[in-house]
Amino acid sequence: MTQHLSPQEFIDAADGALVDARVRHVDACDSCRGQLDTLRQLMSEVDLAADVPDPSPLFWDHFSRRVSAATSAEPPVSVAPWWQSWRALSIGALLSAAVMLIAVQVRPAVDLTTQRAEISAAGSSPALAAGDGVAADDSSWDLMVMMASNLSTDDLRHLAAPMTGGQRRRVAVAGASGRMGHALVEAIAASPDLVLAAAFDVAGSSAVGSDATAFLGRPSGVVVTGDARAALAASEVLIDFTRPEGTLAHLALCRELGVAAVVGTTGFDAAQKRAIAVHAEHIAIVLAPNMSVGVNVVLKLLDVAGRALAEGFDVEIVETHHRMKVDAPSGTALQMGEVVAAAQGKSLDGVAAYDHNGERRAGSIGFASLRGGDIVGDHTVLFAGNGERIEITHRSSSRATYAEGSLRAARFVLGKTSGLFGMDEVLGLAGGR
C-alpha cells in the first residue's frame, strides 16, 4: 500500500535513521543533521495549519530562504520563486545526500511507479516524473515523492522547471520477471543516461508487487506491476521482449500515450507485422528479432555473401536455443534467411525449406532448429559449394548483449517522432527509412 510522508514525518524518521547510520557515515551524517535541524526549526516557526488552504508554497519558500542563508554569503533573492534560483540545486543536492543515507531505513515499500504516473498525470514535466536532474540516482526522486505528497499541481510544475538539464530518460520494461527482463533491468540500472521508470508483467505473475531489482540484491524503488497502462504512463520508451499478442496490446497503449517502443519479441505473423507498421505511423518503433550488435553485423556480412555466392552454393541456416524457447525457427534465423534471399533477388517465402525430407531443391534456403539446455542462442549460416564451404556463425553466451543493444535502440528511438526502424539503422549500417 502506498504511504505518503509529510515533512514532519520525514524529519522524525530521518532523525532516528541518522542516529543509527552515524557510526558508519560520520561526516556526511553530521552535514545532513544540520539540514534536518534547519528543517525542524522552520517547522516550529511556520504554522502549517493556520488559515493556509495549501501550506506547501509557504513551507518551501521559508525553508529555501533558511537554507540559502545558511549556505551562501549572498542575501536571499526575493524577486523570483526559490525553485527558479540556482540555490535549488544546492538544496536538492543536500537533501539527496541525506536520503541516500537513510532511504533503506526510512522508505516504506512504496509503489513509486504509481506515484510517478500520478504526478505525471497531474501535469508535471517529464523531468520531475523521471526523478532526475539534481542527483544522478533515484534517491532524489524518492525524496521528491515523499515531499510532493503535500504539494499542489502548480507547485509540481514549478519544481520541475530547473530539472531539465542532463536528465536520464525513463524506460519501461515489459516481462520484467523473465530472463530477458532481468537482463534489461540490470543493464538499465547500470546506465548513466537511462532510468528504470516502470517494470510490469502479466497480472498473475508472482513477481507483481516485488521490487524490480530484488534479484540483484538491492532495491530500486520500482515495484513490478500488472498494470501496463500505469507503467507506460510513467515512461518515455518501452522495451518489450514478450509474446506477440502481449506486445501488440502494449503497442496500442504506447500509441495512445505517445510512448516510443523497442520490440525484440519474435514470432509475429504477417498480419501482426502489418499492425505494428500501422502503430509506427503514430509513434517511433524499433523492431528487430535480435538486438545484438554482433548479430546485426553478421546480417551485413550475409548480404555480401549472399550476393557473391548466389550461384553454385546451397544455403542452410542452423539455430540452437534453450529448451524453453517457443518459436522455431528463431526470429533471428528467419531474418538471416530474408537477408540472403533478398541479396539473391528472391522472396524467402518462395525458397524457404523447413521440411528436410527428400533432396534439397536448388536455390532453396534450408532451416534447422535445435533446442536444449540453457543455450542463449547460436546461429550458423552455411554456404556449401562443390569442394568448399563457408560458415558464418554467431554465438551468444549472455543475454547482456541483447540488453545493451536494446538500450542503444532505446536511445535511438527517443530521438524520433514516428516510423518503423531496424537495428541496421540504429547501428548506422543502413540509410534511414
N, C-alpha and C positions, 0 to 999 in steps of 0.2 A: 504494500500500500504506500502511495506517495505521501511523504511527510514534509511539510514546509517549516523552515526555521525562521523565526522573526529575528531582527537584530539582537534583541536581548537574549533570546535563546542561544543564538550563535556565540555571544560573549560568554555566557555561562558554560557552554560546552567547551569552547576553546580554552577558557581559563583552566579547567580541570585537565584538559589534554596536554596543555603546555607544561603543567607541573610534572606529568608523567614522562614527557619527552625531554625535559630539560637536561637530564643526565647525559643524554646522547647528543644533544644539539645545543650546547650552552650558549654560544654567541648568537646563533640565529634565533633561539627561543627568547633571549633577552631583548633582541630587537623587536620581535613580534609582541612581546609582553608590553613594550612601550606603546605600541599601536593599540593594543587592546585596552590599556589603561586610558588612553585618549578617548577611545570609543565609549568606555564605561562612564567617564566623566561627562561626556557630551550627553549620554542618555539621562544622566541625573539633572542636566540643565534644561533639557527640552522636554516639555510635557507633550508627548505624542498624542494624547487623548484630548487635549484642550481645544475644543472647537475647531479642529482641523479635519475636514472630511477625508482627505488623503494626506497623511502625515509625511510620506516619503520625500517629497521635494524639500520640505523644511529640514528633515533629518539629514539628508545627504548634503544640502547646502552648508549647514553648520559643521558637519563632520569634515567636509572638504576644506573649509576655511581653517579649522583647528589643525588638521594635519599639514596643510600648506604652511601655516605659520610656524609649525614646529620643525619643518624640514627645509624651509627656504628662508633666506635673509630678506627676500623681497616681500613687500606687503601683498596681501590677497588682492586679486583683481575682482572688482565688483561690477564691471560693465558687461560681463558675459557670464552665462551659467558655467558652473565648475566643470561640467563634462566637455565643454569646448576649450578648456585650458590644458596646457601641457602638464599641469600638475596632476591631472587624472592619471597620467602614465605612472608617476611615482606612487600614487595611492594604490593603483592596481597592482603594481609590482610588489609593494609591501604586503598587501592583503594576499596576493598569490603565494608569497613565500610562507605566510602564516598557514594558509590552508594546505599547502603541500606537506607541512609537518604534521598536521592534525587530521587530515582527510580520513585516514583509515579509522581513527578512533572516534571522530566526530560524526562523520557522514553516515546516516542510516542507509538501508537498502532502498535507494530512491531510483525510480524509473526515469532517468534523465532523458531518454528518447522521447517519452511522452511529454515531458516538460518543455523540451526543445520545440516539439511540434506545436504545443500550446502557445509558446512565446512567439514563434514564427507566425502563427495564425493571428496573433494579436496585432501584428503589424510591425514587428521589429525588423531590422535589416538582416541580411544573410550573415553579416559578421557576428552579430550577437547570437544568432541561432547556432553558429559554428562554435561559439565559445572560445574564440581566438582573438589575437591582436595584442593584448597586454603581455601575456605569457605564452610560451611555446608548448604548453601542455594543457591537459583538460582540467587541471586544478583550478585555473582561473574561472573556467566555465562553471564548475561545481559551486564555487563561491557565489557566482552571479545568480545561479539558480536559487540558492538559499536566500539571497538578499532580494532578488527580483520578485519573490513571492509577495512582497509588500509594495511593489512599485506599480504605478499606473501605466497604461498603454503609452501615453505621451512620454513618460519617463524612459520607457524601454527604447523608444525611437531615439531620444536624445543620447542615452547611454551608448547606443550602437554607433553613433556618429564618428567618434575618433578611432574606431577599431577596424578600419578598412585596410590598413597597410599590412602587407605580408601575411594575410590570413590564410590558414590552411583550409582546403576545400573539403566539403562534407560528403562522405561516401556511405552508402547503404550496402550491406551485403545480404543477399538472399541465400537461403540454405546455410545459414551461419554455423550450424552444428555439424555439418558434414565434413568430409576430409578436405575438399577444396575450400569450403567455407572457413575452416580453421586456418588454412594456408593464407587465405586472403586477409583474414582478421590480423594474423601475425604480421604480415607484410605492411598493412596499413598502420599498425601500431608502431612500426619502426620507421615509417615515412616522415620526412621533415616537412612535407607540404600538403599531406592529406591527413584527415582525421576521421575516425570511425564515428559517424553520427548516429547510425542505427544498424541493428542486426535483427533479422527476422527469419522465421522458419514456419513450417506448417503448424496450424493451431494445435495439433495433437502431439507435437514433439516434446520429448522430456526435457529439452533444453530451454523451453519457454519459461521465463521467469528467472533464469540464471544469468550471471554476468557473462558477457560475450568473450572475455579473456580469461575466464576461470581456468581453462585448460592450460594457460601459460603460467598459472600460479600467482597472478596478480590481478587486481580489479581494474576495470576500465570505467565503471560508472554507467556503461551502456548495457541495458538489460535486453536479452533476447526476447522479442515479442512475436506474437502470432498475428499482429495487426499490420499487414503490409502497407495499408494506406497511411497510418500514423508514421511508420518508419520512413516512407518515401517523402512525406510532407516535411520531414526534418532534414532532408538530404538534397544534394545537388546532382549527384550521379549514382546510379545503381550498378553494381557488378553482380551478374546473375549466372551461376553455373548450376542450374537445377534440372527440371524436366520441361519438355516443350509446352505442355498445357499450362504449367505454372508460370513459365517465362512470359507467355503471351498475355496472361492475366496481369502480370506485373508491368508489362509494357503499356497496357491500356491505362493503368494508373499513372505511369510515368508521363504518358501523353496528356492526361487530364491535369496533372500537377506541374507540367513543364520541367520534368527531371530527365537528364540525359541518361544513356544506358550503355553498358558494356556487356555483351552477351557471349558467353562461352558455352552455352548449352548446345548439345548436339542432338541429332535425331529428328529434326524438323522435316516435314514433308513439303511438297511443292506449295500447297495451299497455305501452310503456316509461314513459309518464307515470303509469300506474297503479302500476308497480313503484316509481317514485320516491315516490309517495304512501305506499306501504307502508313504505319506509325512513324516511319523515318521521314515522311513528308512534313511532320509537325515537330519532331524532336530529333536530336542527334543520336545516332546509334552506331556503335562498333560491333559488328557481328563477325566472329571468327571461331571456327571449331577448335583452334589451337592458338593460344596466346603466347606460346613460347617464341622468343626471338629466334632461337636456333631453328625451329621448325619452319618459320617463315623465310629464313634464309635458304633452307632446303627447298622450299617451294620455288624460289627463284632459280636455283640450280636445276630443278626438274624441268622448268620451262626451257632452259638452254639444252638440256639433254634430250628432251622430247623432240625438239626441232632437229637436232643433229642425228638422232637415232631413229628417225621415223621409218626408215626402210631397212629391212633385214634384221630387226630386233623385236623379240616378244617382250611384253611388259607384264610383270607380276608385282602386286603390292601385298606385302605381308605385314599384318599388325598384331601386336600382342599386348594384352592388358590384364589387370587384376580380375579375379573371378566375379566381382560384384558389378562390373560394367554391364549395362543393359543393352545398348545398341551395338549392332555389328552389320557391316564393317564400321569402324570408328569414323567419326566425322572428319578427322584428320586424314585418314586413308582415302575417303571419298574426295576430299579436296585435292589430295595429291593426284588422284585419278583424273579429276576435272582439269587440273593444270596440264598434265601430259596430253590428254585428249585435245584440249584447246590448242596446244602447241603444234599438234599434228593436223589441225583443221577439222576435228571431229567433235561430236557430242558424246559425253560419257554414257548417256542413256542408250546410245546406239551400239556401243562397243564393250560395255562392262560385262564381265563373265563372273557370276557368283557360284555357278554350278561347275565343278571340276570334272564331271563325268565326260568321257569321250575325248577326242583330240581337241587341241587348242585351235580355235579359229584364228586365221591370220588377221592381224590388225586389232585383235581384241585386247582388253586390259583385264587381267585376272585379279581377283581378290581372295585372300585367305585370312581368317580371323582365329587367333588363339586366345584362350582365357585360362588364367591360373594364378594362384598365389596373390602377392601384393604388388605385382608389376605395375609401375606407374604408367608406362607407355613406351613401346618400341615400334618403330615404323621403318620398313625397308622397301625400297623400290628397286626391282631387279630388271635390268635391260639385258636380255640374253640373246646373243647372236651366235653365228657359226664360228666356233673357235675362240670366242671371247665373251666375257660378260662384265657388266658394270653394275655395282650395287651402291646405292646412295642410302645411307642409314642415319636415323636419328634415334637416340635413346634418352629417355628421361628417367633420372634417378630420384627426382624430388619434385613435388608439386610447387615448390617455391619458384621454379622457372615460369610456370603458368601464372602464378600470382604477380610476379614482377612485371611480366608482360601485360597483365591486366591493369596494373597501375599506370603503365605507360599509355595504355589505351584510354584510361580514365582522364589523364591529363590532356590527351589529345582531344577527346570528345567534349570536354568542358570548354574548349575554345570554339566550338561550332554551335550553330543555332538549330540546324536540321540537316538531314542527309544520312545515308547508309554507307558506312565505311568498313574497310577491311584492315587487317594488320599490315598489309603491304603499304597502305597509306600512312598508318601510324608510324611505321619504321622508315618512311621515305623511300620505299622500294618501287613505288609507282606514282603516277600523277594523280591529282585529286579528281574525284568524280564530278 
